Amino acid sequence: MLTVFGNIRINSKESLQHMKDSVLSAKDISDNWIINVRGTFREEAVLFLKNHLGDSLELFCLLNDKRGWIPNALQMIDKVKYDYILIWNEDHINVADQGVYYEIVKEMQKADADYLLYSWWVFGKARKAFDVLPLQPHKHIDTFDLTKDSWSAVRKNGYPYYLLSLVGIYKKSFLISMMKRDRRKLPRSIIRYFFMIMEGLSRMNVHIDKDKWFWTLNKATGYRLRRFTKEAPFDLEKGPERTDMLPLTIALPREELFACIDDNLGTPGYSLIERNLYQKPRESVHAVQHITKILDELSTVLTKVSEDEIDNLVRELLRAKKIVVLGAGRVGLAIKGFAMRLGHLGKESHVVGETNLPSLDDRDLLIVASGSGETKSILYLAEVAKRNRVRIALITGNKNSSIGKLADTVVQIQAPSKTKSIEGFQSIQPMTTLNEQCLAIFFDALVLRLMDELNETHDTMWARHSDLE
């Protein structure tokens, strides 16, 4: 009964999301969707349309076709199955029962209606302006013959919108004749010259109503002047002055069918977003922006680490016969990487929990990484090490913690989390991610310092790298 017709451009993630939501709200109103998609996000849009419309979709690939919107539409219209066509706008959402469109089209056929405005209900204001006319009532629509006189009466009664809008259901034969009638326009450069002349007159303090003069000139040329680029669909619309299109048989819906997501058409509170009927998609942030922010966070934290505390830790590392590292979770992963590099530097290093962990004494060093300094399982092992006179170095965000009181040296790295700020600084990253990142980079910086102290180079370290890989 009804074909949905769209020749759309999707150039942003926001418009892509609008398109998806529009399709989901109306996908069952027709089994004949004739769609051409252009724009940056075409591939994503096409994949979604194929997945959700299936066999109902007739897809065109008129990409970058310079002939213009109307010639493209005339080519596409050959695939239209039905006598009535809904010109689809991807930023309008269906708010009615999808089954009602079948009944509406049946009533339009019975009345031989040329056109129905399916959106811009504007709380019923658009509909009410036509109450001055003798309407022919149906169950879902009212119809009437619109003439120049009746159109003037409707305008006087407060109807401020276009005679024919892009958001319309059109009788196929009428739509084709209208597009053929207006497909041949004069070059747009004529309009540019016209407005240049109007601007020059304005500078000479000559009062000019540009719109009035434009439409006067346009009427004189048989409405062949083009205000928009030919790739845009807006020349399909007919402003209130286009009485040359009359008479027409018009249909009016008795309920709101579609509504625009973000345009209130000058009526505050009308858009779906303003009515809280549509949640604006959250803007996604590109990964590079996240990376830049993470690097800023790392720099903010690590540049505040005390050089004196680092010097004390380096002395402990240089004097230690054996070095054992201890950490849990992602902190444990960071400190295990450090143990590996210590081995490449020629130091005997081990990780707590490995089966070859040797006994330790006062010549050895236990390096503990713990953000809180209070993790019970780690505290217990630190206490065991202390009883065996093993020296302890702690890297933590809390130097006054229980493990901090046991340690012989402490390096404090204070990294805020998503929920805990430090000096007004709060991380954008979840949980304790920033702390774990800071530890990994801190240990790598410590390796560079130890290379200088031990006269190690890339080549000498590489010679100690495992060759069983």
Secondary structure, DSSP 8 states (H G I E B T S, - for coil): -EEEEEEEE--SHHHHHHHHHHHHHHTTS-S-EEEEEESTTHHHHHHHHHHHHGGGEEEE--TT-TT-HHHHHHHHGGG--SSEEEE--TTEEE-S-TTHHHHHHHHHHHHT--EEE-S--GGGHHHHGGGGS--EE-SSEEEEEE-HHHHHHHHHTT--S-SB-SSEEEEHHHHHHHHHHHS----THHHHHHHHHHHHHHHTT----HHHHHHHHHHHTTS---SS-TTSSGGGSB-TT-GGG-SEEEEEESS--EEESS--TT-TT-STTTTTSS--------HHHHHHHHHHHHHHHHTTS-HHHHHHHHHHHHH-SEEEEE--HHHHHHHHHHHHHHHHTT-EEEETT-TT-----TT-EEEEEESSS--HHHHHHHHHHHHTT-EEEEEES-TTSHHHHH-SEEEE-----SS--BTTB--SSSTTHHHHHHHHHHHHHHHHHHHHHHT--HHHHHHTS----
